[in-house]
Amino acid sequence: MNSKTIPRTTNQLRYHRPKIRWNEARIPPLSQESKQCLRNLAAYRAPKQRMVYPRSRSAAVLVALFVGRQGDLYVLLSRRSSTLRTYAGDTSLPGGRVDPEDKSIEDTARREAFEEVGLPHDRNKVPLLCVLEPFLAAELIVTPVVVLILDNTLRPILNSDEVASLFSHPLASFLSSDPPFPSEPDTLEVPYHKSFDFKSGQAAQAFRMHQFLTGREAGGIKPVFGLTAAMLIRTATIGYAREPDFEVNLPHAPTTEERIAWALVYRKIFSEACEQEGIDLRIAKRISDAFEKREIYRQRNEQGHKGKQRSKL
């Protein structure tokens, strides 16, 4: 990750979408479900973003898919180095902050994946499928870039300063509460999927986090958690065109766009970045205010309904 001052640009969301050359692919035969998943991802276009995000607070991750021996889709995951200052040892996707030379979010994700695990920039061997809508992290706005590895002969080259190990997990398993692997004796009492609700004084920042076991916990691999889990749930939902068998979001929770809008306006680390880069926050303010008004109206209605229920008793 680069700490240089990042200049503002207007083309950060441009990306390159080459035609996938299936006849040149070195992958096992695809299952019908996997074929449809890839078609859905390749056809996906994220909604046009109404807000401009500060480059100094922007990042990208690469969701690198590949075809397993049975024709199913897997995603590459890494175990972060234990020597890193933040999120040491966590399970994550390759990625990092935007650098000055990056011309697009796709460039950022590919560069970080090359630096961390040696995934080549070759867009014929690793073509783009889609770019998802941004997600809000603690101090960054993170955009997932989904690609497909067409050459299964590629071998990772790990940057040991950042990545301790690399492994994979079935993409479809992020839509299920059932594990895709036999339960280990020491994980029998731990469910494959769990969720955690976070509520603060600000309704616009309420959200639900998810956790999935990897089946490698006995070897020190942590579960897929938080932002990484959220992005993989979204990727699988688009690809397999079905909702998970669990509730993804809190009832009445703000959308990701609403959470980002509130953060841009009211969280110092984001608002100062916007000010430094000359970003107009009027649209973000309108989005945030609209949610807060809707939430106030909903709470008043709920209180009125409860009052009527009590009066009947």
C-alpha positions as a LaTeX table, in Angstrom:
\begin{tabular}{lrrr}
\hline
Residue & $x$ (\AA) & $y$ (\AA) & $z$ (\AA) \\
\hline
Met1 & 0.00 & 0.00 & 0.00 \\
Asn2 & 1.24 & 3.46 & $-0.88$ \\
Ser3 & 0.98 & 6.43 & 1.47 \\
Lys4 & 1.73 & 9.06 & $-1.18$ \\
Thr5 & $-0.68$ & 11.91 & $-1.70$ \\
Ile6 & $-3.30$ & 10.70 & $-4.15$ \\
Pro7 & $-4.45$ & 13.21 & $-6.78$ \\
Arg8 & $-8.07$ & 13.47 & $-7.69$ \\
Thr9 & $-9.26$ & 11.95 & $-10.94$ \\
Thr10 & $-12.61$ & 11.51 & $-12.62$ \\
Asn11 & $-11.97$ & 8.20 & $-14.39$ \\
Gln12 & $-11.37$ & 5.93 & $-11.40$ \\
Leu13 & $-14.43$ & 3.77 & $-12.15$ \\
Arg14 & $-13.36$ & 2.97 & $-15.72$ \\
Tyr15 & $-12.49$ & $-0.66$ & $-16.29$ \\
His16 & $-11.49$ & $-3.03$ & $-19.05$ \\
Arg17 & $-13.78$ & $-5.95$ & $-19.94$ \\
Pro18 & $-12.13$ & $-8.24$ & $-22.54$ \\
Lys19 & $-14.00$ & $-11.05$ & $-24.24$ \\
Ile20 & $-13.40$ & $-14.33$ & $-22.41$ \\
Arg21 & $-11.54$ & $-16.78$ & $-24.66$ \\
Trp22 & $-12.96$ & $-20.08$ & $-23.46$ \\
Asn23 & $-11.15$ & $-22.08$ & $-26.17$ \\
Glu24 & $-7.82$ & $-20.97$ & $-24.68$ \\
Ala25 & $-8.80$ & $-21.62$ & $-21.07$ \\
Arg26 & $-6.85$ & $-24.22$ & $-19.10$ \\
Ile27 & $-9.64$ & $-25.12$ & $-16.68$ \\
Pro28 & $-11.76$ & $-28.20$ & $-15.89$ \\
Pro29 & $-15.19$ & $-28.49$ & $-17.55$ \\
Leu30 & $-17.72$ & $-26.14$ & $-15.94$ \\
Ser31 & $-20.88$ & $-27.36$ & $-14.26$ \\
Gln32 & $-24.12$ & $-25.87$ & $-15.60$ \\
Glu33 & $-24.56$ & $-23.91$ & $-12.37$ \\
Ser34 & $-21.05$ & $-22.47$ & $-12.71$ \\
Lys35 & $-21.63$ & $-21.51$ & $-16.34$ \\
Gln36 & $-24.77$ & $-19.59$ & $-15.41$ \\
Cys37 & $-23.02$ & $-17.98$ & $-12.45$ \\
Leu38 & $-20.25$ & $-16.66$ & $-14.69$ \\
Arg39 & $-22.78$ & $-15.41$ & $-17.25$ \\
Asn40 & $-24.64$ & $-13.54$ & $-14.52$ \\
Leu41 & $-21.48$ & $-11.96$ & $-13.16$ \\
Ala42 & $-20.23$ & $-10.98$ & $-16.62$ \\
Ala43 & $-23.59$ & $-9.34$ & $-17.36$ \\
Tyr44 & $-23.73$ & $-7.43$ & $-14.08$ \\
Arg45 & $-23.41$ & $-3.66$ & $-14.10$ \\
Ala46 & $-23.30$ & $-1.92$ & $-10.74$ \\
Pro47 & $-25.70$ & 0.99 & $-10.30$ \\
Lys48 & $-24.18$ & 4.33 & $-11.26$ \\
Gln49 & $-22.72$ & 5.94 & $-8.17$ \\
Arg50 & $-24.38$ & 9.21 & $-7.23$ \\
Met51 & $-21.49$ & 10.35 & $-5.05$ \\
Val52 & $-17.81$ & 11.06 & $-5.65$ \\
Tyr53 & $-15.46$ & 9.31 & $-3.23$ \\
Pro54 & $-12.11$ & 10.69 & $-2.05$ \\
Arg55 & $-9.21$ & 8.83 & $-3.66$ \\
Ser56 & $-7.20$ & 9.05 & $-0.45$ \\
Arg57 & $-9.91$ & 6.96 & 1.27 \\
Ser58 & $-10.56$ & 4.56 & $-1.64$ \\
Ala59 & $-9.41$ & 0.96 & $-1.98$ \\
Ala60 & $-10.15$ & $-2.15$ & $-4.04$ \\
Val61 & $-10.01$ & $-5.91$ & $-3.55$ \\
Leu62 & $-9.78$ & $-8.66$ & $-6.14$ \\
Val63 & $-12.37$ & $-11.43$ & $-5.97$ \\
Ala64 & $-10.44$ & $-14.02$ & $-7.99$ \\
Leu65 & $-12.56$ & $-17.01$ & $-9.00$ \\
Phe66 & $-11.34$ & $-20.26$ & $-10.50$ \\
Val67 & $-12.89$ & $-23.59$ & $-11.57$ \\
Gly68 & $-12.34$ & $-26.60$ & $-9.32$ \\
Arg69 & $-11.96$ & $-30.21$ & $-10.41$ \\
Gln70 & $-15.70$ & $-30.88$ & $-10.27$ \\
Gly71 & $-16.54$ & $-27.78$ & $-12.31$ \\
Asp72 & $-17.55$ & $-25.66$ & $-9.30$ \\
Leu73 & $-16.37$ & $-22.12$ & $-8.65$ \\
Tyr74 & $-13.94$ & $-21.27$ & $-5.85$ \\
Val75 & $-12.59$ & $-17.95$ & $-4.59$ \\
Leu76 & $-8.97$ & $-17.33$ & $-3.62$ \\
Leu77 & $-8.50$ & $-16.19$ & $-0.01$ \\
Ser78 & $-5.36$ & $-15.33$ & 1.89 \\
Arg79 & $-4.19$ & $-15.38$ & 5.48 \\
Arg80 & $-2.67$ & $-12.02$ & 6.28 \\
Ser81 & 0.80 & $-11.96$ & 7.77 \\
Ser82 & 0.97 & $-12.00$ & 11.57 \\
Thr83 & 3.44 & $-9.10$ & 11.45 \\
Leu84 & 1.04 & $-6.60$ & 9.85 \\
Arg85 & $-0.05$ & $-3.65$ & 11.98 \\
Thr86 & $-3.74$ & $-4.04$ & 11.10 \\
Tyr87 & $-5.91$ & $-7.15$ & 10.84 \\
Ala88 & $-2.89$ & $-9.41$ & 11.40 \\
Gly89 & $-3.64$ & $-13.06$ & 10.64 \\
Asp90 & $-7.12$ & $-12.32$ & 9.27 \\
Thr91 & $-8.63$ & $-14.11$ & 6.28 \\
Ser92 & $-8.96$ & $-11.62$ & 3.44 \\
Leu93 & $-9.05$ & $-10.92$ & $-0.28$ \\
Pro94 & $-5.99$ & $-9.42$ & $-1.99$ \\
Gly95 & $-6.33$ & $-5.66$ & $-2.13$ \\
Gly96 & $-5.37$ & $-2.27$ & $-0.83$ \\
Arg97 & $-5.58$ & 1.47 & $-1.24$ \\
Val98 & $-5.57$ & 3.39 & $-4.50$ \\
Asp99 & $-2.11$ & 4.54 & $-5.61$ \\
Pro100 & $-1.42$ & 7.67 & $-7.70$ \\
Glu101 & $-0.54$ & 5.66 & $-10.81$ \\
Asp102 & $-3.76$ & 3.62 & $-10.76$ \\
Lys103 & $-6.05$ & 4.70 & $-13.60$ \\
Ser104 & $-9.05$ & 2.68 & $-12.40$ \\
Ile105 & $-10.38$ & 0.62 & $-9.52$ \\
Glu106 & $-9.61$ & $-2.47$ & $-11.60$ \\
Asp107 & $-5.97$ & $-1.35$ & $-11.86$ \\
Thr108 & $-5.81$ & $-1.01$ & $-8.08$ \\
Ala109 & $-7.20$ & $-4.48$ & $-7.45$ \\
Arg110 & $-4.97$ & $-6.15$ & $-10.05$ \\
Arg111 & $-1.85$ & $-4.35$ & $-8.85$ \\
Glu112 & $-2.47$ & $-5.33$ & $-5.24$ \\
Ala113 & $-3.15$ & $-8.96$ & $-6.21$ \\
Phe114 & 0.10 & $-9.06$ & $-8.18$ \\
Glu115 & 2.04 & $-7.52$ & $-5.28$ \\
Glu116 & 0.52 & $-9.82$ & $-2.65$ \\
Val117 & 0.11 & $-13.21$ & $-4.37$ \\
Gly118 & 1.77 & $-12.84$ & $-7.78$ \\
Leu119 & $-1.46$ & $-13.02$ & $-9.83$ \\
Pro120 & $-0.42$ & $-11.75$ & $-13.29$ \\
His121 & $-1.93$ & $-8.64$ & $-14.89$ \\
Asp122 & $-2.67$ & $-10.63$ & $-18.09$ \\
Arg123 & $-6.32$ & $-9.84$ & $-18.86$ \\
Asn124 & $-6.58$ & $-12.79$ & $-21.23$ \\
Lys125 & $-5.56$ & $-15.31$ & $-18.58$ \\
Val126 & $-7.44$ & $-13.43$ & $-15.83$ \\
Pro127 & $-10.33$ & $-11.56$ & $-17.50$ \\
Leu128 & $-12.65$ & $-9.18$ & $-15.71$ \\
Leu129 & $-16.18$ & $-10.35$ & $-14.92$ \\
Cys130 & $-17.59$ & $-7.29$ & $-13.16$ \\
Val131 & $-17.00$ & $-4.45$ & $-10.72$ \\
Leu132 & $-19.40$ & $-4.38$ & $-7.76$ \\
Glu133 & $-20.74$ & $-1.36$ & $-5.90$ \\
Pro134 & $-18.48$ & 0.05 & $-3.13$ \\
Phe135 & $-18.56$ & $-1.14$ & 0.50 \\
Leu136 & $-17.84$ & 0.86 & 3.64 \\
Ala137 & $-14.91$ & $-0.25$ & 5.81 \\
Ala138 & $-13.68$ & 1.38 & 9.01 \\
Glu139 & $-11.61$ & 4.05 & 7.27 \\
Leu140 & $-11.94$ & 3.22 & 3.58 \\
Ile141 & $-14.48$ & 2.86 & 0.79 \\
Val142 & $-13.68$ & $-0.50$ & $-0.81$ \\
Thr143 & $-14.75$ & $-1.68$ & $-4.27$ \\
Pro144 & $-14.66$ & $-5.42$ & $-5.16$ \\
Val145 & $-13.40$ & $-6.35$ & $-8.64$ \\
Val146 & $-14.44$ & $-9.84$ & $-9.76$ \\
Val147 & $-12.20$ & $-11.78$ & $-12.17$ \\
Leu148 & $-11.91$ & $-15.36$ & $-13.43$ \\
Ile149 & $-8.60$ & $-17.25$ & $-13.56$ \\
Leu150 & $-8.66$ & $-19.08$ & $-16.91$ \\
Asp151 & $-5.25$ & $-20.69$ & $-16.50$ \\
Asn152 & $-5.20$ & $-23.12$ & $-13.57$ \\
Thr153 & $-1.51$ & $-23.75$ & $-14.17$ \\
Leu154 & $-0.68$ & $-20.36$ & $-12.66$ \\
Arg155 & 1.21 & $-20.66$ & $-9.39$ \\
Pro156 & 1.09 & $-18.07$ & $-6.61$ \\
Ile157 & 4.13 & $-16.09$ & $-5.52$ \\
Leu158 & 3.39 & $-14.90$ & $-1.99$ \\
Asn159 & 4.74 & $-11.66$ & $-0.57$ \\
Ser160 & 5.58 & $-12.96$ & 2.90 \\
Asp161 & 5.51 & $-9.45$ & 4.37 \\
Glu162 & 1.78 & $-9.29$ & 3.67 \\
Val163 & 0.50 & $-12.84$ & 3.05 \\
Ala164 & 1.19 & $-15.92$ & 5.16 \\
Ser165 & $-0.73$ & $-18.45$ & 3.05 \\
Leu166 & $-3.27$ & $-18.82$ & 0.26 \\
Phe167 & $-6.30$ & $-21.13$ & 0.11 \\
Ser168 & $-9.72$ & $-21.36$ & $-1.52$ \\
His169 & $-13.39$ & $-21.65$ & $-0.57$ \\
Pro170 & $-16.49$ & $-22.58$ & $-2.65$ \\
Leu171 & $-18.26$ & $-19.40$ & $-3.80$ \\
Ala172 & $-21.74$ & $-20.95$ & $-3.44$ \\
Ser173 & $-21.07$ & $-21.65$ & 0.24 \\
Phe174 & $-21.50$ & $-17.95$ & 1.04 \\
Leu175 & $-25.22$ & $-18.40$ & 0.41 \\
Ser176 & $-25.67$ & $-21.29$ & 2.82 \\
Ser177 & $-25.73$ & $-21.92$ & 6.56 \\
Asp178 & $-24.48$ & $-25.46$ & 5.96 \\
Pro179 & $-20.73$ & $-26.12$ & 5.76 \\
Pro180 & $-19.25$ & $-27.32$ & 2.46 \\
Phe181 & $-16.81$ & $-29.55$ & 4.33 \\
Pro182 & $-16.98$ & $-32.32$ & 6.99 \\
Ser183 & $-17.03$ & $-30.84$ & 10.49 \\
Glu184 & $-13.79$ & $-31.09$ & 12.43 \\
Pro185 & $-14.08$ & $-32.46$ & 16.00 \\
Asp186 & $-13.06$ & $-29.12$ & 17.50 \\
Thr187 & $-15.63$ & $-27.18$ & 15.44 \\
Leu188 & $-18.69$ & $-29.38$ & 15.97 \\
Glu189 & $-20.14$ & $-26.92$ & 18.48 \\
Val190 & $-19.44$ & $-23.90$ & 16.26 \\
Pro191 & $-21.93$ & $-23.19$ & 13.46 \\
Tyr192 & $-20.55$ & $-22.72$ & 9.95 \\
His193 & $-22.33$ & $-19.38$ & 9.61 \\
Lys194 & $-23.02$ & $-16.76$ & 12.28 \\
Ser195 & $-24.11$ & $-13.12$ & 12.18 \\
Phe196 & $-23.52$ & $-10.21$ & 14.52 \\
Asp197 & $-25.59$ & $-7.03$ & 14.71 \\
Phe198 & $-23.96$ & $-3.67$ & 15.35 \\
Lys199 & $-26.10$ & $-0.74$ & 16.47 \\
Ser200 & $-24.89$ & 2.65 & 17.62 \\
Gly201 & $-26.53$ & 5.96 & 18.46 \\
Gln202 & $-26.63$ & 6.69 & 14.74 \\
Ala203 & $-29.25$ & 4.66 & 12.88 \\
Ala204 & $-27.40$ & 5.33 & 9.62 \\
Gln205 & $-24.48$ & 3.22 & 10.87 \\
Ala206 & $-26.40$ & 0.12 & 11.98 \\
Phe207 & $-25.36$ & $-3.01$ & 10.12 \\
Arg208 & $-25.04$ & $-6.80$ & 10.31 \\
Met209 & $-21.75$ & $-8.68$ & 9.98 \\
His210 & $-21.38$ & $-12.30$ & 8.92 \\
Gln211 & $-18.87$ & $-15.03$ & 9.67 \\
Phe212 & $-18.15$ & $-18.30$ & 7.82 \\
Leu213 & $-15.82$ & $-21.05$ & 8.98 \\
Thr214 & $-13.11$ & $-22.07$ & 6.54 \\
Gly215 & $-12.71$ & $-25.64$ & 7.80 \\
Arg216 & $-9.05$ & $-24.79$ & 8.41 \\
Glu217 & $-9.41$ & $-23.30$ & 11.88 \\
Ala218 & $-7.39$ & $-26.16$ & 13.42 \\
Gly219 & $-4.45$ & $-24.98$ & 11.32 \\
Gly220 & $-4.76$ & $-21.39$ & 12.48 \\
Ile221 & $-6.84$ & $-20.05$ & 9.59 \\
Lys222 & $-9.44$ & $-17.59$ & 10.83 \\
Pro223 & $-13.06$ & $-17.58$ & 9.60 \\
Val224 & $-14.15$ & $-15.32$ & 6.75 \\
Phe225 & $-15.56$ & $-12.33$ & 8.60 \\
Gly226 & $-16.96$ & $-8.83$ & 8.25 \\
Leu227 & $-16.28$ & $-6.89$ & 5.07 \\
Thr228 & $-14.74$ & $-9.86$ & 3.25 \\
Ala229 & $-17.78$ & $-12.00$ & 4.03 \\
Ala230 & $-20.16$ & $-9.22$ & 2.94 \\
Met231 & $-18.45$ & $-8.84$ & $-0.43$ \\
Leu232 & $-18.45$ & $-12.58$ & $-1.08$ \\
Ile233 & $-22.14$ & $-12.88$ & $-0.12$ \\
Arg234 & $-22.88$ & $-10.14$ & $-2.65$ \\
Thr235 & $-20.74$ & $-11.79$ & $-5.36$ \\
Ala236 & $-22.46$ & $-15.16$ & $-4.82$ \\
Thr237 & $-25.93$ & $-13.58$ & $-4.73$ \\
Ile238 & $-25.38$ & $-11.94$ & $-8.11$ \\
Gly239 & $-23.71$ & $-14.98$ & $-9.65$ \\
Tyr240 & $-26.15$ & $-17.65$ & $-8.52$ \\
Ala241 & $-29.18$ & $-15.31$ & $-8.78$ \\
Arg242 & $-30.62$ & $-16.31$ & $-5.43$ \\
Glu243 & $-30.73$ & $-14.97$ & $-1.91$ \\
Pro244 & $-28.86$ & $-16.67$ & 0.95 \\
Asp245 & $-30.75$ & $-18.97$ & 3.32 \\
Phe246 & $-30.11$ & $-16.43$ & 6.10 \\
Glu247 & $-31.08$ & $-12.78$ & 6.57 \\
Val248 & $-28.27$ & $-10.64$ & 5.18 \\
Asn249 & $-29.27$ & $-7.27$ & 6.62 \\
Leu250 & $-30.80$ & $-5.88$ & 9.79 \\
Pro251 & $-34.50$ & $-5.00$ & 9.53 \\
His252 & $-34.87$ & $-1.34$ & 8.46 \\
Ala253 & $-31.09$ & $-1.05$ & 8.10 \\
Pro254 & $-29.64$ & 1.68 & 5.87 \\
Thr255 & $-28.38$ & 0.69 & 2.45 \\
Thr256 & $-24.64$ & 0.64 & 1.85 \\
Glu257 & $-25.00$ & 3.86 & $-0.15$ \\
Glu258 & $-26.75$ & 5.52 & 2.81 \\
Arg259 & $-24.05$ & 4.35 & 5.23 \\
Ile260 & $-21.32$ & 5.70 & 2.95 \\
Ala261 & $-23.16$ & 9.01 & 2.52 \\
Trp262 & $-23.44$ & 9.44 & 6.29 \\
Ala263 & $-19.75$ & 8.58 & 6.75 \\
Leu264 & $-18.65$ & 11.09 & 4.09 \\
Val265 & $-20.57$ & 13.88 & 5.77 \\
Tyr266 & $-20.18$ & 13.12 & 9.48 \\
Arg267 & $-17.04$ & 11.06 & 9.98 \\
Lys268 & $-13.99$ & 13.30 & 10.25 \\
Ile269 & $-11.59$ & 10.98 & 8.43 \\
Phe270 & $-13.84$ & 11.01 & 5.36 \\
Ser271 & $-15.14$ & 14.59 & 5.48 \\
Glu272 & $-11.61$ & 16.00 & 5.79 \\
Ala273 & $-10.48$ & 13.90 & 2.80 \\
Cys274 & $-13.42$ & 15.24 & 0.78 \\
Glu275 & $-12.55$ & 18.81 & 1.75 \\
Gln276 & $-8.89$ & 18.33 & 0.79 \\
Glu277 & $-9.88$ & 16.92 & $-2.60$ \\
Gly278 & $-12.57$ & 19.52 & $-3.27$ \\
Ile279 & $-15.45$ & 17.05 & $-3.29$ \\
Asp280 & $-18.95$ & 18.54 & $-3.02$ \\
Leu281 & $-20.89$ & 16.71 & $-0.29$ \\
Arg282 & $-24.35$ & 18.07 & $-1.06$ \\
Ile283 & $-25.53$ & 14.82 & $-2.67$ \\
Ala284 & $-24.15$ & 12.77 & 0.23 \\
Lys285 & $-25.92$ & 15.11 & 2.66 \\
Arg286 & $-29.24$ & 14.71 & 0.82 \\
Ile287 & $-28.94$ & 10.90 & 0.83 \\
Ser288 & $-28.06$ & 10.85 & 4.53 \\
Asp289 & $-30.81$ & 13.31 & 5.50 \\
Ala290 & $-33.41$ & 11.34 & 3.52 \\
Phe291 & $-32.58$ & 8.17 & 5.45 \\
Glu292 & $-32.72$ & 9.94 & 8.82 \\
Lys293 & $-36.11$ & 11.47 & 8.01 \\
Arg294 & $-37.41$ & 8.08 & 6.91 \\
Glu295 & $-36.11$ & 6.49 & 10.10 \\
Ile296 & $-37.74$ & 9.15 & 12.32 \\
Tyr297 & $-41.05$ & 8.65 & 10.51 \\
Arg298 & $-40.79$ & 4.86 & 10.90 \\
Gln299 & $-40.01$ & 5.07 & 14.61 \\
Arg300 & $-42.94$ & 7.42 & 15.20 \\
Asn301 & $-45.26$ & 5.03 & 13.41 \\
Glu302 & $-43.98$ & 2.12 & 15.49 \\
Gln303 & $-44.47$ & 4.06 & 18.72 \\
Gly304 & $-47.98$ & 5.02 & 17.66 \\
His305 & $-48.79$ & 1.42 & 16.84 \\
Lys306 & $-47.46$ & 0.23 & 20.21 \\
Gly307 & $-49.52$ & 2.92 & 21.96 \\
Lys308 & $-52.68$ & 1.71 & 20.24 \\
Gln309 & $-51.89$ & $-1.88$ & 21.19 \\
Arg310 & $-51.45$ & $-0.90$ & 24.86 \\
Ser311 & $-54.70$ & 1.05 & 24.88 \\
Lys312 & $-56.59$ & $-2.06$ & 23.76 \\
Leu313 & $-55.31$ & $-4.06$ & 26.73 \\
\hline
\end{tabular}
